[in-house]
Amino acid sequence: MAGAFEPGVILAINPTAATWRKAREIGLLVERHMVLENLDLSVTRFRVPHGINACNALVRLRQMETAVSFDLNHYYTIAGRSGSEARNDFNASACRMIGWPLKSRSLGKGLCIGMVDSDVNTDIAPLAGQHIVRRSFVPQPEVPVSIHGTGIAAVLVGAAGSSFPGLLPGARLLAAEAFSVGGQGKPHAGALAIARALDWLVAEKALVVNLSFSGPDNSLLRAAVRRTLESGTPLVAAAGNNGALAPPAFPAAYEKVIAVTAVDRFRRLYRRANQGPYIDFAAPGVGIWVPGKSGIGRYRQGTSYAAAYCTAVGAQLLRRMDPSQRAGHLFRMLQENTVDLGPRGRDNLFGWGLIHCPRSCAGE
């Protein structure tokens, strides 16, 4: 139950009629039931009345109904930070690090990639004319935010020749908005909003999905991730920015999710990056030049941006592969094209090493 969560809410995954009856026995109210058809999941959102402790109610439900999964609606936070450390030359050095072509205006043409993040400001010049489809999963009346999502979108599909050229300017980007402003003024997304976003991205047949956020293990998120991967859609996630001693960050730490840590232009590990056996690869993530809310540039760092670089490389590697093979083979293809960092072989800091784009990947 560790981690922040939405107060007064319990989620039931694939509930039965008996589940609803037992929930009512302990005083819970059915607030909403929804079906995530593309993930083959159903979710009931229970409201915990004032005076009943949500954590205690969760324990009782788990004891009463062992065939159904229950959890809190845990919050997930964005895995990026502002700052100016180790600035690079408008991201050119990051591209050179991974063997990425610098001058193509059509790279990514014909590809469809997805992201779950905050909203994307498509009014700023680098994104205004790009192929971006936005859909919101932020529950009303919460207030959406756009700074982080706009930056990740610019890294992925920013217009070539603009102040923020993206890696795949010719690609179509499906931008699922799940983050809103929390009670303390910080962006967060509930597990339910993320699951609904993944359901949409599976329906839209995204080639690969970028998840630049982190948080605790959660039954609904775990199920949604598993079903997304089973659909053949690979997931690339930020490893987390909570330091060497932090516990594993999810969804990156889930099995078969590609977990990406961040390095600077000298291939040094980002000082706030999580470490552990779940780390798969490293990518540029320090001193990344991205637009802010109003389009003004700023340098950012974090495993968020490293995940976006890995997502772009992954999309290029997958562009000619059979859809049924994508989720299972992307990891192997990335592993075959890495530059070893740190101790020889796989390690808990850099995983298998720095991702690298072979000539076949960079070709259009």
C-alpha positions in Angstrom: 0.0 0.0 0.0 3.0 2.3 0.0 2.9 5.5 -2.0 0.4 8.4 -2.4 -3.1 7.6 -3.5 -6.5 9.1 -4.2 -8.3 9.5 -0.8 -11.5 7.6 -0.3 -11.3 5.4 -3.4 -10.8 1.6 -3.8 -10.5 -0.1 -7.1 -11.7 -3.7 -7.9 -10.3 -5.4 -11.0 -12.6 -7.8 -12.8 -15.2 -7.8 -9.9 -18.2 -10.1 -9.7 -21.7 -9.6 -8.3 -20.4 -11.1 -5.0 -17.7 -8.4 -5.0 -20.3 -5.6 -5.0 -22.3 -7.3 -2.3 -19.4 -7.7 0.0 -18.2 -4.1 -0.6 -21.7 -2.9 0.4 -21.5 -5.0 3.6 -18.6 -2.9 4.8 -20.2 0.4 3.7 -18.6 1.1 0.3 -20.5 2.7 -2.5 -20.3 1.9 -6.2 -19.2 5.1 -7.8 -18.5 3.9 -11.3 -18.0 0.7 -13.2 -16.1 0.7 -16.5 -14.9 -1.9 -19.1 -11.5 -1.6 -20.7 -12.4 -3.6 -23.8 -9.0 -3.6 -25.4 -7.3 -4.8 -22.3 -10.1 -7.3 -21.4 -10.4 -5.7 -18.0 -13.3 -4.4 -16.0 -12.9 -2.0 -13.1 -15.3 -0.8 -10.4 -14.5 2.4 -8.5 -15.8 2.2 -4.9 -16.2 5.3 -2.8 -15.2 4.9 0.8 -17.6 7.0 3.0 -16.3 9.5 5.5 -15.3 7.8 8.7 -14.1 4.6 7.1 -10.4 4.1 6.7 -9.6 3.2 3.0 -6.6 1.1 3.9 -8.5 -0.9 6.5 -11.4 -1.4 4.1 -9.0 -2.6 1.5 -7.6 -5.2 3.9 -11.1 -6.4 4.7 -12.1 -6.7 1.0 -9.0 -8.7 0.3 -9.8 -11.1 3.1 -13.5 -11.4 2.0 -13.0 -11.8 -1.7 -9.8 -13.6 -2.6 -10.6 -14.2 -6.3 -10.7 -10.5 -7.2 -7.9 -8.0 -7.1 -8.4 -4.8 -5.1 -6.1 -1.8 -4.7 -6.0 1.9 -4.0 -5.9 4.3 -6.9 -2.2 5.0 -6.4 -0.7 8.2 -7.8 2.3 8.2 -10.2 4.6 11.2 -10.7 6.5 12.6 -13.6 10.1 11.4 -13.9 11.7 14.6 -15.1 13.3 17.6 -13.4 14.3 21.1 -14.3 17.8 22.3 -14.1 20.9 23.2 -16.0 23.5 20.6 -15.1 25.7 19.2 -17.9 24.0 21.2 -20.7 24.4 19.8 -24.2 24.4 21.7 -27.5 20.7 21.7 -28.3 20.5 17.9 -28.1 23.0 17.3 -31.0 25.4 15.6 -28.6 22.6 13.3 -27.4 21.9 12.2 -31.0 25.5 11.6 -31.7 25.8 9.4 -28.5 23.2 7.0 -29.8 24.1 7.2 -33.5 21.0 9.1 -34.5 20.8 11.0 -37.8 20.6 14.8 -37.3 19.2 16.2 -40.5 16.2 14.1 -41.6 12.9 15.9 -41.9 10.8 12.8 -42.6 12.3 10.3 -40.2 9.5 8.4 -38.6 7.1 8.8 -41.5 4.4 6.1 -41.4 5.1 5.2 -37.7 2.5 5.6 -35.0 3.9 5.9 -31.4 2.1 6.4 -28.1 2.7 8.2 -24.9 1.0 8.5 -21.5 1.9 11.8 -19.9 0.5 15.2 -19.1 -1.3 17.2 -21.9 0.6 18.4 -24.9 0.5 22.0 -26.0 0.1 21.7 -29.8 -0.1 25.5 -30.2 3.7 26.1 -29.9 5.6 26.2 -33.2 7.6 23.0 -33.0 4.4 20.9 -32.4 1.7 23.0 -34.2 2.0 21.3 -37.6 2.9 17.8 -36.4 0.7 14.7 -36.5 -0.4 14.6 -32.8 -3.7 13.1 -31.7 -4.6 14.0 -28.1 -7.1 12.4 -25.8 -7.7 13.2 -22.1 -8.2 10.7 -19.3 -8.0 13.2 -16.5 -11.0 12.8 -14.3 -13.2 15.9 -13.8 -12.9 18.4 -12.2 -9.1 18.0 -11.9 -6.9 20.6 -13.6 -4.7 19.2 -16.4 -1.0 20.2 -16.8 1.1 20.4 -20.0 4.7 21.2 -19.3 6.2 17.7 -19.1 4.1 16.1 -21.8 4.9 19.0 -24.2 8.6 18.4 -23.6 8.4 14.6 -24.2 6.3 15.2 -27.3 9.0 17.6 -28.6 11.7 15.1 -28.1 9.7 12.5 -30.0 8.1 14.5 -32.9 9.2 18.1 -32.7 9.3 19.7 -36.2 12.6 19.4 -38.0 14.3 22.7 -38.4 12.5 24.2 -35.4 14.2 25.2 -32.1 13.2 21.8 -30.7 13.7 19.2 -33.5 12.3 15.8 -32.5 13.8 12.4 -33.2 10.9 11.2 -35.3 9.3 14.4 -36.8 7.4 12.4 -39.5 5.7 10.1 -37.0 2.1 10.2 -35.8 2.0 10.6 -32.0 -0.9 9.4 -29.9 -0.8 11.6 -26.7 -2.8 10.2 -23.9 -3.3 12.8 -21.1 -3.4 11.2 -17.6 -1.8 13.8 -15.4 -3.4 16.6 -13.4 -2.5 19.0 -10.6 -2.6 17.3 -7.2 -3.5 18.7 -3.8 0.1 19.9 -3.3 0.3 21.5 -6.6 2.4 18.7 -8.2 1.4 16.7 -11.2 0.1 13.2 -10.6 -1.9 10.5 -12.4 -4.0 7.8 -10.9 -3.6 4.1 -11.8 -7.1 4.1 -13.3 -6.4 7.0 -15.6 -3.2 5.3 -16.8 -5.1 2.0 -17.4 -7.7 3.8 -19.4 -5.0 5.5 -21.5 -3.3 2.2 -22.2 -6.6 0.7 -23.3 -7.0 3.5 -25.9 -3.4 3.2 -27.1 -3.9 -0.6 -27.7 -7.1 0.1 -29.6 -5.2 2.7 -31.8 -2.5 0.2 -32.5 0.5 2.2 -31.2 3.8 0.7 -32.4 5.4 1.4 -29.0 4.3 3.4 -26.0 6.4 5.8 -23.8 5.7 5.9 -20.1 7.8 8.7 -18.5 6.5 8.4 -15.0 7.0 6.3 -11.9 5.4 5.2 -8.7 4.4 2.2 -6.6 3.3 -1.3 -7.5 -0.5 -1.4 -8.1 -2.8 -4.3 -9.0 -4.7 -2.4 -11.7 -1.5 -0.9 -13.3 0.1 -4.3 -13.2 -2.8 -6.0 -15.0 -3.1 -3.2 -17.5 0.6 -3.4 -18.3 0.5 -7.2 -18.7 -2.5 -7.0 -21.0 -0.9 -4.3 -23.1 2.2 -6.4 -23.5 0.1 -9.4 -24.4 -1.5 -7.4 -27.2 1.9 -7.0 -28.8 2.5 -3.4 -27.8 6.0 -2.8 -26.2 6.2 -0.4 -23.3 9.3 1.8 -22.6 9.3 3.3 -19.1 11.4 5.7 -17.0 13.5 4.0 -14.4 12.8 6.7 -11.8 14.6 9.7 -10.2 14.7 8.8 -6.6 18.3 7.8 -6.1 20.5 4.8 -5.7 18.7 3.5 -2.5 15.2 4.0 -3.7 12.9 0.9 -4.1 12.0 -0.3 -7.6 9.9 2.2 -9.6 6.8 1.0 -11.5 5.8 0.5 -14.3 9.5 0.2 -15.3 10.1 -2.6 -12.8 7.3 -4.8 -14.2 8.4 -7.9 -16.1 9.0 -7.3 -19.8 8.6 -3.5 -19.5 11.8 -1.8 -20.9 13.3 0.2 -18.0 15.5 3.1 -19.1 17.9 5.1 -16.9 19.6 8.4 -17.8 23.2 9.4 -18.6 24.8 12.7 -19.5 26.9 13.5 -22.6 30.0 12.0 -20.8 28.1 8.8 -20.3 27.9 9.3 -16.5 24.9 8.1 -14.7 22.3 10.8 -13.8 22.9 11.4 -10.1 19.3 11.0 -9.1 18.6 7.9 -11.1 17.2 4.7 -9.5 19.4 1.7 -9.5 18.6 -2.0 -9.4 18.3 -5.3 -11.3 15.3 -4.1 -13.2 17.3 -1.4 -15.1 17.6 -2.5 -18.8 19.2 0.2 -20.8 20.7 3.8 -20.5 19.9 6.7 -22.8 20.6 10.5 -22.9 18.6 12.2 -20.2 20.7 15.1 -18.8 20.7 18.6 -20.2 17.9 17.9 -22.7 16.6 21.1 -24.5 12.8 21.1 -24.5 10.0 23.7 -24.7 8.2 24.8 -21.5 4.5 25.5 -21.2 4.6 28.6 -23.4 7.2 27.3 -25.8 10.2 28.9 -24.1 13.2 26.6 -24.1 14.6 25.1 -20.9 17.1 22.3 -20.1 15.7 19.3 -18.3 17.0 16.1 -16.9 15.6 12.8 -15.7 14.9 9.3 -16.8 11.7 10.7 -18.5 13.8 12.0 -21.3 16.0 8.9 -21.5 12.8 6.8 -22.0 11.7 9.0 -24.9 15.1 8.5 -26.7 14.7 4.8 -26.2 11.1 4.9 -27.5 12.2 6.6 -30.7 15.0 4.1 -31.3 12.6 1.2 -30.5 10.0 2.6 -33.0 12.6 2.7 -35.7 13.8 -0.9 -35.0 10.2 -2.1 -35.0 9.0 -0.4 -38.2 9.3 -3.4 -40.4 8.5 -6.1 -37.9 5.4 -8.3 -37.7 3.0 -6.9 -35.1 2.8 -10.2 -33.2 6.5 -10.2 -32.6 7.1 -6.6 -31.5 6.8 -6.8 -27.7 8.9 -9.9 -27.4 11.7 -8.9 -29.8 12.3 -5.2 -29.1 14.3 -6.0 -25.9 16.6 -8.4 -27.8 17.1 -5.9 -30.7 18.0 -3.1 -28.2 20.3 -5.4 -26.3 22.2 -6.3 -29.6 22.8 -2.6 -30.2 24.2 -1.3 -26.9 27.5 0.3 -25.8 28.5 -1.3 -22.6 28.9 1.1 -19.7 30.2 0.5 -16.1 31.1 -3.0 -15.1 31.4 -5.4 -18.0 28.1 -6.9 -19.0 24.7 -6.1 -17.3 24.8 -4.1 -14.1 22.4 -2.3 -11.8 23.4 1.2 -12.9 23.3 1.1 -16.7 21.6 -2.2 -17.4 23.0 -3.7 -20.6 24.4 -0.3 -21.6 23.8 2.8 -23.7 21.3 2.2 -26.5 22.6 2.7 -30.0 20.9 3.1 -33.4 22.4 0.9 -36.1 22.4 2.0 -39.7 19.3 -0.1 -40.4 17.6 1.7 -37.6 18.6 5.2 -38.8 17.5 4.5 -42.4 14.2 5.9 -43.7 
